[in-house]
Amino acid sequence: MPPRQSKKKKSNPAKRKRQKSARRQTGKLFEDLVALQARLRAPGGCPWDREQSHQTLKTYLIEEAYEVLDALEHGGPNELTEELGDLLLQILFHSDIAREAGRFDIADVISGIHEKMVRRHPHVFGTVKADTPQQVLKNWAQLKAQEKRARAPQGSVQSLGGGLYAVTTPPDSSLATQTLPSALEGIPRTLPALLEAYQLTRRAAQVGFDWENVEGIFNKLLEETSELRVTLTEADRSRREEEIGDLLFVVVNLARFLGFDPEVSLKYSNLKFKSRFQHMEQDAARSGQRLAQLSKEELEILWESAKKYERDAAKQELKS
């Protein structure tokens, strides 16, 4: 009996042609967008675009990022597509400003992130083994620290924060690096406090500094609550503020440990409160009143009514 020949997948030239065409079209569209942005900044272009700088665009960058988040939560594909385009435009805008100054251009941005992703994924493009997301994150943190050390000028002094400094020396020097770069390096101090706390605890967890289980965080939450209660009997407001900060930090850690972004979680709660409060205002208005005219007891009744309305609406949505 002759050996069975393995079946080969039939080649599909039409499919390959479509895929190649799609890649070519994407590249052409991107080139057109880059050219369009350059035209807006060029002499005879848009007066508003021409007067922008890295500093003036900061607000728009943050705004567009948050609008993407909003589209992810509440928008459809069309809205998300639009918001991602607006965010992409901000990247092109900053890159074009840098190109005009002779610093870098969008090609440098793309090649930089491409090379970084290859370097940071040795388990995909190299021989390093990483079978779990946790191993990947740990490798990522180690590679990032190595890259920071390699970029530091030899013999330079690096501030690590908290009064710590690292002195880097040439490879053939008899002096060793006195302090390794912190795993917390690179977290912008300009981040909102909630995001900064999330990034700090996330980075610490990547190198193994984390809670064994969630019960430890709940115990810490009780400890910080008790310490805050003690400060309520003291005259020192700064101590009270410190303990409130510690309490918030533990809550951020709890969210991270459970796999949630505290910023997103808080956004949900903000939206929920806003919806309920506005429902209270509408209920009061139907009675010819304003919330400020009502007693605490009446406000509580309206609040419970708003919660019930929310629950009933959710049930109705599930049925439909």
LUMNU-63846 format. One record per residue (C-alpha): residue number from 1; residue in three letters; x, y, z. Coordinates in steps of 0.25 Angstrom, whole numbers, plus 2048, in hexadecimal, padded with zeros to 3 digits. Each point is the difference from the previous one (the first is absolute). Layout:
+-----+---------+-----+-----+-----+
! num ! residuo !  c1 !  c2 !  c3 !
+-----+---------+-----+-----+-----+
! NUM !     Ala !   X !   Y !   Z !
...
+-----+---------+-----+-----+-----+
//
This chain:
+-----+---------+-----+-----+-----+
! num ! residuo !  c1 !  c2 !  c3 !
+-----+---------+-----+-----+-----+
!   1 !     Met ! 800 ! 800 ! 800 !
!   2 !     Pro ! 806 ! 80D ! 7FC !
!   3 !     Pro ! 803 ! 80A ! 80B !
!   4 !     Arg ! 7F5 ! 80A ! 801 !
!   5 !     Gln ! 804 ! 80E ! 7FC !
!   6 !     Ser ! 7FC ! 80C ! 809 !
!   7 !     Lys ! 7F6 ! 809 ! 7FA !
!   8 !     Lys ! 805 ! 80E ! 7FD !
!   9 !     Lys ! 7F7 ! 80C ! 802 !
!  10 !     Lys ! 7FC ! 805 ! 7F3 !
!  11 !     Ser ! 806 ! 80E ! 7FC !
!  12 !     Asn ! 7F6 ! 80B ! 7FF !
!  13 !     Pro ! 806 ! 80A ! 7F7 !
!  14 !     Ala ! 7F4 ! 809 ! 801 !
!  15 !     Lys ! 800 ! 801 ! 80F !
!  16 !     Arg ! 80F ! 803 ! 800 !
!  17 !     Lys ! 7FE ! 80B ! 7F6 !
!  18 !     Arg ! 7F5 ! 806 ! 809 !
!  19 !     Gln ! 808 ! 800 ! 80C !
!  20 !     Lys ! 80C ! 806 ! 7F9 !
!  21 !     Ser ! 7F7 ! 80B ! 7FA !
!  22 !     Ala ! 7FA ! 803 ! 80E !
!  23 !     Arg ! 80E ! 801 ! 806 !
!  24 !     Arg ! 804 ! 809 ! 7F4 !
!  25 !     Gln ! 7F3 ! 809 ! 802 !
!  26 !     Thr ! 802 ! 801 ! 80F !
!  27 !     Gly ! 80E ! 805 ! 7FD !
!  28 !     Lys ! 7FB ! 80A ! 7F6 !
!  29 !     Leu ! 7F5 ! 805 ! 809 !
!  30 !     Phe ! 80A ! 803 ! 80B !
!  31 !     Glu ! 80A ! 807 ! 7F6 !
!  32 !     Asp ! 7F5 ! 809 ! 7FC !
!  33 !     Leu ! 7FC ! 803 ! 80E !
!  34 !     Val ! 80E ! 804 ! 803 !
!  35 !     Ala ! 801 ! 808 ! 7F4 !
!  36 !     Leu ! 7F3 ! 807 ! 803 !
!  37 !     Gln ! 805 ! 804 ! 80E !
!  38 !     Ala ! 80D ! 805 ! 7FA !
!  39 !     Arg ! 7F7 ! 809 ! 7F7 !
!  40 !     Leu ! 7F8 ! 806 ! 80B !
!  41 !     Arg ! 80D ! 804 ! 807 !
!  42 !     Ala ! 807 ! 805 ! 7F3 !
!  43 !     Pro ! 800 ! 80F ! 7FC !
!  44 !     Gly ! 7F2 ! 803 ! 7FA !
!  45 !     Gly ! 7FA ! 7F5 ! 809 !
!  46 !     Cys ! 7F6 ! 801 ! 80C !
!  47 !     Pro ! 803 ! 80C ! 809 !
!  48 !     Trp ! 7FC ! 7F8 ! 80C !
!  49 !     Asp ! 808 ! 7F4 ! 7FD !
!  50 !     Arg ! 80D ! 808 ! 7FD !
!  51 !     Glu ! 800 ! 807 ! 80D !
!  52 !     Gln ! 7FF ! 7F3 ! 809 !
!  53 !     Ser ! 80C ! 7FB ! 808 !
!  54 !     His ! 802 ! 7F4 ! 808 !
!  55 !     Gln ! 7FC ! 808 ! 80C !
!  56 !     Thr ! 7F3 ! 805 ! 7FB !
!  57 !     Leu ! 7FC ! 7F2 ! 7FB !
!  58 !     Lys ! 801 ! 7F9 ! 80E !
!  59 !     Thr ! 7F1 ! 803 ! 803 !
!  60 !     Tyr ! 7FB ! 7FA ! 7F3 !
!  61 !     Leu ! 809 ! 7F4 ! 801 !
!  62 !     Ile ! 7FA ! 7FD ! 80E !
!  63 !     Glu ! 7F2 ! 803 ! 7FB !
!  64 !     Glu ! 801 ! 7F7 ! 7F4 !
!  65 !     Ala ! 805 ! 7F5 ! 809 !
!  66 !     Tyr ! 7F4 ! 801 ! 809 !
!  67 !     Glu ! 7F6 ! 801 ! 7F4 !
!  68 !     Val ! 806 ! 7F2 ! 7FB !
!  69 !     Leu ! 7FD ! 7FA ! 80E !
!  70 !     Asp ! 7F2 ! 806 ! 800 !
!  71 !     Ala ! 7FE ! 7FA ! 7F2 !
!  72 !     Leu ! 805 ! 7F2 ! 805 !
!  73 !     Glu ! 7F6 ! 800 ! 80B !
!  74 !     His ! 7F4 ! 806 ! 7F9 !
!  75 !     Gly ! 802 ! 802 ! 7F2 !
!  76 !     Gly ! 7FE ! 7F7 ! 7F4 !
!  77 !     Pro ! 80B ! 7FD ! 7F5 !
!  78 !     Asn ! 7FE ! 80D ! 7F8 !
!  79 !     Glu ! 802 ! 808 ! 80D !
!  80 !     Leu ! 80C ! 7F8 ! 804 !
!  81 !     Thr ! 806 ! 801 ! 7F2 !
!  82 !     Glu ! 7FE ! 80F ! 800 !
!  83 !     Glu ! 806 ! 802 ! 80E !
!  84 !     Leu ! 80C ! 7F7 ! 7FC !
!  85 !     Gly ! 802 ! 809 ! 7F4 !
!  86 !     Asp ! 800 ! 80C ! 808 !
!  87 !     Leu ! 80B ! 7FA ! 80A !
!  88 !     Leu ! 808 ! 7FC ! 7F4 !
!  89 !     Leu ! 800 ! 80E ! 7FB !
!  90 !     Gln ! 806 ! 805 ! 80D !
!  91 !     Ile ! 80C ! 7F7 ! 7FE !
!  92 !     Leu ! 802 ! 805 ! 7F2 !
!  93 !     Phe ! 7FE ! 80E ! 805 !
!  94 !     His ! 80B ! 7FF ! 80A !
!  95 !     Ser ! 809 ! 7F8 ! 7F6 !
!  96 !     Asp ! 7FF ! 80B ! 7F6 !
!  97 !     Ile ! 803 ! 80B ! 80A !
!  98 !     Ala ! 80D ! 7F8 ! 803 !
!  99 !     Arg ! 803 ! 7FE ! 7F1 !
! 100 !     Glu ! 800 ! 80F ! 7FE !
! 101 !     Ala ! 809 ! 802 ! 80B !
! 102 !     Gly ! 80A ! 7F5 ! 7FB !
! 103 !     Arg ! 7FE ! 7F7 ! 80C !
! 104 !     Phe ! 7F9 ! 7F4 ! 7FA !
! 105 !     Asp ! 7F4 ! 7FC ! 7F7 !
! 106 !     Ile ! 7F5 ! 7F6 ! 800 !
! 107 !     Ala ! 809 ! 7F6 ! 7F9 !
! 108 !     Asp ! 809 ! 800 ! 80D !
! 109 !     Val ! 7F4 ! 7FE ! 809 !
! 110 !     Ile ! 7FB ! 7F4 ! 7F8 !
! 111 !     Ser ! 80E ! 7FA ! 7FF !
! 112 !     Gly ! 803 ! 802 ! 80F !
! 113 !     Ile ! 7F3 ! 7F9 ! 805 !
! 114 !     His ! 802 ! 7F5 ! 7F6 !
! 115 !     Glu ! 80E ! 7FD ! 805 !
! 116 !     Lys ! 7FC ! 802 ! 80E !
! 117 !     Met ! 7F4 ! 7F5 ! 7FE !
! 118 !     Val ! 80A ! 7F6 ! 7FA !
! 119 !     Arg ! 80A ! 803 ! 80C !
! 120 !     Arg ! 7F5 ! 7FF ! 80B !
! 121 !     His ! 7FB ! 7F3 ! 7FA !
! 122 !     Pro ! 80C ! 7F6 ! 800 !
! 123 !     His ! 7F6 ! 7F5 ! 803 !
! 124 !     Val ! 7FA ! 802 ! 7F2 !
! 125 !     Phe ! 80C ! 805 ! 7F8 !
! 126 !     Gly ! 80B ! 7F9 ! 808 !
! 127 !     Thr ! 803 ! 7F4 ! 809 !
! 128 !     Val ! 7FB ! 805 ! 80D !
! 129 !     Lys ! 7F5 ! 7F8 ! 807 !
! 130 !     Ala ! 7F4 ! 807 ! 805 !
! 131 !     Asp ! 7F3 ! 7F7 ! 801 !
! 132 !     Thr ! 7F7 ! 80A ! 809 !
! 133 !     Pro ! 7FC ! 80E ! 7FF !
! 134 !     Gln ! 807 ! 802 ! 80E !
! 135 !     Gln ! 80E ! 7FB ! 7FA !
! 136 !     Val ! 7FE ! 809 ! 7F4 !
! 137 !     Leu ! 7FE ! 80C ! 809 !
! 138 !     Lys ! 80C ! 7FD ! 809 !
! 139 !     Asn ! 809 ! 7FE ! 7F4 !
! 140 !     Trp ! 7FB ! 80D ! 7FA !
! 141 !     Ala ! 803 ! 808 ! 80D !
! 142 !     Gln ! 80E ! 7FA ! 800 !
! 143 !     Leu ! 803 ! 803 ! 7F2 !
! 144 !     Lys ! 7FB ! 80E ! 802 !
! 145 !     Ala ! 80A ! 802 ! 80B !
! 146 !     Gln ! 80B ! 7FB ! 7F8 !
! 147 !     Glu ! 7FD ! 809 ! 7F5 !
! 148 !     Lys ! 7FF ! 80C ! 809 !
! 149 !     Arg ! 80E ! 7FC ! 805 !
! 150 !     Ala ! 806 ! 7FF ! 7F2 !
! 151 !     Arg ! 7FA ! 80E ! 7FC !
! 152 !     Ala ! 806 ! 807 ! 80C !
! 153 !     Pro ! 80D ! 807 ! 7FD !
! 154 !     Gln ! 80C ! 7F9 ! 806 !
! 155 !     Gly ! 805 ! 807 ! 80C !
! 156 !     Ser ! 7F3 ! 807 ! 802 !
! 157 !     Val ! 7F8 ! 802 ! 80C !
! 158 !     Gln ! 7F1 ! 7FB ! 7FF !
! 159 !     Ser ! 7F6 ! 805 ! 80A !
! 160 !     Leu ! 7F7 ! 7F4 ! 805 !
! 161 !     Gly ! 7F7 ! 809 ! 808 !
! 162 !     Gly ! 7FF ! 7FF ! 80F !
! 163 !     Gly ! 80E ! 806 ! 802 !
! 164 !     Leu ! 806 ! 7F3 ! 7F9 !
! 165 !     Tyr ! 80A ! 802 ! 7F4 !
! 166 !     Ala ! 807 ! 7F6 ! 7F7 !
! 167 !     Val ! 80E ! 803 ! 7FB !
! 168 !     Thr ! 803 ! 7F8 ! 7F3 !
! 169 !     Thr ! 80E ! 7FD ! 7FC !
! 170 !     Pro ! 807 ! 7FB ! 7F3 !
! 171 !     Pro ! 800 ! 7F0 ! 7FE !
! 172 !     Asp ! 80F ! 800 ! 803 !
! 173 !     Ser ! 800 ! 808 ! 80D !
! 174 !     Ser ! 803 ! 7FA ! 80D !
! 175 !     Leu ! 7F4 ! 807 ! 806 !
! 176 !     Ala ! 7F2 ! 7F9 ! 7FF !
! 177 !     Thr ! 7F3 ! 806 ! 7FF !
! 178 !     Gln ! 7FD ! 805 ! 80E !
! 179 !     Thr ! 7F1 ! 7FF ! 7FF !
! 180 !     Leu ! 7F7 ! 7F9 ! 7F5 !
! 181 !     Pro ! 7F5 ! 809 ! 7F9 !
! 182 !     Ser ! 7F3 ! 7FF ! 808 !
! 183 !     Ala ! 7F5 ! 7F8 ! 7FA !
! 184 !     Leu ! 7F7 ! 80C ! 802 !
! 185 !     Glu ! 808 ! 809 ! 7F7 !
! 186 !     Gly ! 7F9 ! 806 ! 7F4 !
! 187 !     Ile ! 7F3 ! 802 ! 807 !
! 188 !     Pro ! 7FC ! 80F ! 7FD !
! 189 !     Arg ! 7FE ! 808 ! 80C !
! 190 !     Thr ! 7F6 ! 808 ! 7F8 !
! 191 !     Leu ! 7F6 ! 7F4 ! 800 !
! 192 !     Pro ! 7F3 ! 802 ! 808 !
! 193 !     Ala ! 802 ! 7FA ! 80E !
! 194 !     Leu ! 7F7 ! 7F5 ! 7FD !
! 195 !     Leu ! 807 ! 7FB ! 7F4 !
! 196 !     Glu ! 80E ! 803 ! 806 !
! 197 !     Ala ! 7FC ! 7F7 ! 80C !
! 198 !     Tyr ! 7FB ! 7F5 ! 7F6 !
! 199 !     Gln ! 80D ! 800 ! 7F8 !
! 200 !     Leu ! 809 ! 800 ! 80D !
! 201 !     Thr ! 7F9 ! 7F4 ! 806 !
! 202 !     Arg ! 800 ! 7F9 ! 7F2 !
! 203 !     Arg ! 80F ! 802 ! 7FE !
! 204 !     Ala ! 803 ! 7FB ! 80E !
! 205 !     Ala ! 7F7 ! 7F4 ! 7FE !
! 206 !     Gln ! 808 ! 7FD ! 7F3 !
! 207 !     Val ! 80D ! 7FD ! 808 !
! 208 !     Gly ! 7F9 ! 7F8 ! 80B !
! 209 !     Phe ! 7FC ! 80B ! 80A !
! 210 !     Asp ! 7F1 ! 7FC ! 801 !
! 211 !     Trp ! 7F6 ! 7FB ! 80A !
! 212 !     Glu ! 7FF ! 7F1 ! 801 !
! 213 !     Asn ! 7F1 ! 800 ! 800 !
! 214 !     Val ! 7F4 ! 80A ! 800 !
! 215 !     Glu ! 7FD ! 7FE ! 80F !
! 216 !     Gly ! 80D ! 807 ! 803 !
! 217 !     Ile ! 7FC ! 80C ! 7F9 !
! 218 !     Phe ! 7F2 ! 800 ! 807 !
! 219 !     Asn ! 808 ! 7FF ! 80D !
! 220 !     Lys ! 808 ! 80C ! 7FC !
! 221 !     Leu ! 7F3 ! 808 ! 7FC !
! 222 !     Leu ! 7FB ! 7FD ! 80F !
! 223 !     Glu ! 80D ! 805 ! 805 !
! 224 !     Glu ! 801 ! 80D ! 7F8 !
! 225 !     Thr ! 7F1 ! 802 ! 804 !
! 226 !     Ser ! 803 ! 7FF ! 80F !
! 227 !     Glu ! 80C ! 809 ! 7FE !
! 228 !     Leu ! 7F8 ! 80B ! 7F9 !
! 229 !     Arg ! 7F5 ! 7FF ! 80C !
! 230 !     Val ! 80B ! 803 ! 80A !
! 231 !     Thr ! 804 ! 80D ! 7F8 !
! 232 !     Leu ! 7F2 ! 805 ! 801 !
! 233 !     Thr ! 802 ! 802 ! 80F !
! 234 !     Glu ! 80D ! 808 ! 7FD !
! 235 !     Ala ! 802 ! 80E ! 7FD !
! 236 !     Asp ! 80A ! 7FE ! 7F5 !
! 237 !     Arg ! 7F9 ! 800 ! 7F3 !
! 238 !     Ser ! 80D ! 7FC ! 7F8 !
! 239 !     Arg ! 800 ! 7F3 ! 807 !
! 240 !     Arg ! 7F1 ! 7FE ! 7FC !
! 241 !     Glu ! 804 ! 803 ! 7F2 !
! 242 !     Glu ! 80B ! 7F6 ! 800 !
! 243 !     Glu ! 7F7 ! 7F5 ! 805 !
! 244 !     Ile ! 7F6 ! 803 ! 7F6 !
! 245 !     Gly ! 80B ! 7FF ! 7F5 !
! 246 !     Asp ! 804 ! 7F2 ! 806 !
! 247 !     Leu ! 7F2 ! 7FB ! 800 !
! 248 !     Leu ! 7FE ! 804 ! 7F1 !
! 249 !     Phe ! 80D ! 7FA ! 7FD !
! 250 !     Val ! 7FC ! 7F2 ! 806 !
! 251 !     Val ! 7F3 ! 801 ! 7F8 !
! 252 !     Val ! 808 ! 802 ! 7F3 !
! 253 !     Asn ! 808 ! 7F4 ! 804 !
! 254 !     Leu ! 7F4 ! 7F8 ! 802 !
! 255 !     Ala ! 7FA ! 804 ! 7F2 !
! 256 !     Arg ! 80D ! 7FC ! 7F9 !
! 257 !     Phe ! 802 ! 7F3 ! 808 !
! 258 !     Leu ! 7F2 ! 7FC ! 7FB !
! 259 !     Gly ! 803 ! 803 ! 7F2 !
! 260 !     Phe ! 7F9 ! 80E ! 7FE !
! 261 !     Asp ! 805 ! 80D ! 7FC !
! 262 !     Pro ! 7FC ! 80A ! 80C !
! 263 !     Glu ! 7FE ! 80B ! 7F6 !
! 264 !     Val ! 7F6 ! 7F9 ! 7F8 !
! 265 !     Ser ! 7F9 ! 7FA ! 80C !
! 266 !     Leu ! 7FF ! 80E ! 806 !
! 267 !     Lys ! 7FA ! 805 ! 7F3 !
! 268 !     Tyr ! 7F5 ! 7F6 ! 801 !
! 269 !     Ser ! 7FD ! 805 ! 80E !
! 270 !     Asn ! 800 ! 80E ! 7FC !
! 271 !     Leu ! 7F7 ! 7FD ! 7F4 !
! 272 !     Lys ! 7F6 ! 7F8 ! 809 !
! 273 !     Phe ! 800 ! 80B ! 80B !
! 274 !     Lys ! 7FD ! 80B ! 7F5 !
! 275 !     Ser ! 7F5 ! 7F8 ! 7FA !
! 276 !     Arg ! 7F9 ! 7FE ! 80E !
! 277 !     Phe ! 802 ! 80E ! 804 !
! 278 !     Gln ! 7FA ! 806 ! 7F3 !
! 279 !     His ! 7F4 ! 7F6 ! 802 !
! 280 !     Met ! 7FE ! 806 ! 80E !
! 281 !     Glu ! 800 ! 80E ! 7FA !
! 282 !     Gln ! 7F6 ! 7FC ! 7F6 !
! 283 !     Asp ! 7F7 ! 7F9 ! 80B !
! 284 !     Ala ! 801 ! 80D ! 808 !
! 285 !     Ala ! 7FD ! 809 ! 7F4 !
! 286 !     Arg ! 7F3 ! 7F8 ! 7FD !
! 287 !     Ser ! 7FB ! 804 ! 80E !
! 288 !     Gly ! 804 ! 80E ! 7FE !
! 289 !     Gln ! 80C ! 800 ! 809 !
! 290 !     Arg ! 80F ! 801 ! 800 !
! 291 !     Leu ! 809 ! 7F6 ! 808 !
! 292 !     Ala ! 805 ! 80B ! 808 !
! 293 !     Gln ! 7F2 ! 802 ! 806 !
! 294 !     Leu ! 7FF ! 7F2 ! 805 !
! 295 !     Ser ! 803 ! 7FA ! 80D !
! 296 !     Lys ! 80B ! 7F5 ! 802 !
! 297 !     Glu ! 7F5 ! 7F5 ! 801 !
! 298 !     Glu ! 7F9 ! 805 ! 7F3 !
! 299 !     Leu ! 80D ! 800 ! 7F9 !
! 300 !     Glu ! 803 ! 7F2 ! 804 !
! 301 !     Ile ! 7F2 ! 7FB ! 7FB !
! 302 !     Leu ! 803 ! 806 ! 7F2 !
! 303 !     Trp ! 80E ! 7FA ! 801 !
! 304 !     Glu ! 7FA ! 7F2 ! 802 !
! 305 !     Ser ! 7F5 ! 803 ! 7F5 !
! 306 !     Ala ! 80C ! 803 ! 7F6 !
! 307 !     Lys ! 807 ! 7F3 ! 804 !
! 308 !     Lys ! 7F3 ! 7F8 ! 7FE !
! 309 !     Tyr ! 7FD ! 807 ! 7F3 !
! 310 !     Glu ! 80F ! 7FC ! 7FB !
! 311 !     Arg ! 7FE ! 7F1 ! 805 !
! 312 !     Asp ! 7F2 ! 7FF ! 7F8 !
! 313 !     Ala ! 806 ! 806 ! 7F4 !
! 314 !     Ala ! 80B ! 7F6 ! 800 !
! 315 !     Lys ! 7F7 ! 7F5 ! 802 !
! 316 !     Gln ! 7F7 ! 805 ! 7F4 !
! 317 !     Glu ! 80D ! 801 ! 7F7 !
! 318 !     Leu ! 803 ! 7F1 ! 804 !
! 319 !     Lys ! 7F2 ! 7FC ! 7FC !
! 320 !     Ser ! 801 ! 807 ! 7F2 !
+-----+---------+-----+-----+-----+
//
